[in-house]
Amino acid sequence: FKHLLGWDFEKRRSSVDGGLFGRIRAFYGSSEYTERGSLHGHYLIWLEGACNPSDMHVKLRDVKFQQRFFAFFEDIIHHHLPDIEVDIDPKYEPREWESTFTSQIKQCGEALQRHACRSVCHKYGNDSSCRFMFPHEVVDESFFDEATNSVVFKCTDGTVNYFNPNLLVCCRHNHDLRCILSGKSAKAAMFYISDYITKMDSKTYEMLSLLSRAVSCIPSGHAEDSPSARARTLLHKCLSQFTRQQQIHAQQAARYIRGLADGIPSHVTVPMLSSLLISYVTSTVPVHERGSVVFDEDDAVEELPTHVENTDEDEEIEDVRIRVSADEHGQIVECNQIHHYMFRASSLTDMCFYDFCRCVR
């Protein structure tokens, strides 16, 4: 990110000159490690000056803008390898950068970017097809379909992953670059990356095996033991089994020791409990006062009122309540983010929940 994509980690912004993709506005990634200990990352990258999907679809109806758009992305994302034969003597010292670079793209691309179906491609019921959707459809020229707002990029080799030549040659690793130009694709990518953050390292069958082993190791105990004591013992055994059987790579351990988490963000972020807010609204706001949200193809949001009559006119709406609890030392326990927002100061009345989470401490 620093040397190839031009990100300044100290200032938390793109450098003046930018990098391979131009100037970056922000990025977020999650990392995991393969069984061999190599890093396997998933990243979302936002570019400076990029439009949202709806505005982009409007601009793409302009032929000149469309030409500049495709020229930019075809330059940074390739879907084919150079059509050359490469057989270079390892002792040869190249002098011409352009020919050497092209040869390196070909060599690295054949080894890292060309897909060959293996057993892993046919998991989860994909017996007759590749679950990674190879080979890709061959497209001679990039085009924009105004009827469906579809942006289709040039693809002259259906077995090669989308890649950046400079990134491939400098980093020597497989990667798959995609331009996200629809709200649905953006949400799908966000969910995909978020799933890696919360994904359990242990498989389901491994967890069940560990739990059964923990249960079998529980001593018979005494008849006078209370149910809560036996439950406590069971939970302790299960936790011990998980801790003892957990395996992490040295690279992963080193990352944790340095105080780094699994996520790799460009900015310091603040958690926003949006799901808790939705749960609160649905449990406190009557149905007839809510609105429904409809998404069109461009993901423009339109709010439509719902006309649901309240069959119980005498039904009372309960007042908002706040629960105050104390720990064993008598100290008041801090409430959650929703309570902070609901009972904010009068000077913050016009502040939305997003701005409250972002600005208020």
Secondary structure, DSSP 8 states (H G I E B T S, - for coil): --SSS-EETTTTEE-SS-BTTB-EEEEEEEEEE-TTS-EEEEEEEEETT---HHHHHHHTTSHHHHHHHHHHHHHH-B-S--S------TT-----HHHHHHHHHHHHIIIIIB----GGGG-TT-SSS-TT--S---BSS-EEETTTTEEE--BS-TTB--B-HHHHHHH----------SHHHHHHHHHHHHHHHH--SS-HHHHHHHHHHHHHTS----TT--HHHHHHHHHHHHHHHHHHH----HHHHHHHHTT--SEEESS------HHHHHHHHHHHS-GGG-EEEEE-TT--EEEEE-----S-TT-----------B-TTS-B----HHHHHHT--GGGTT--HHHHHHH--
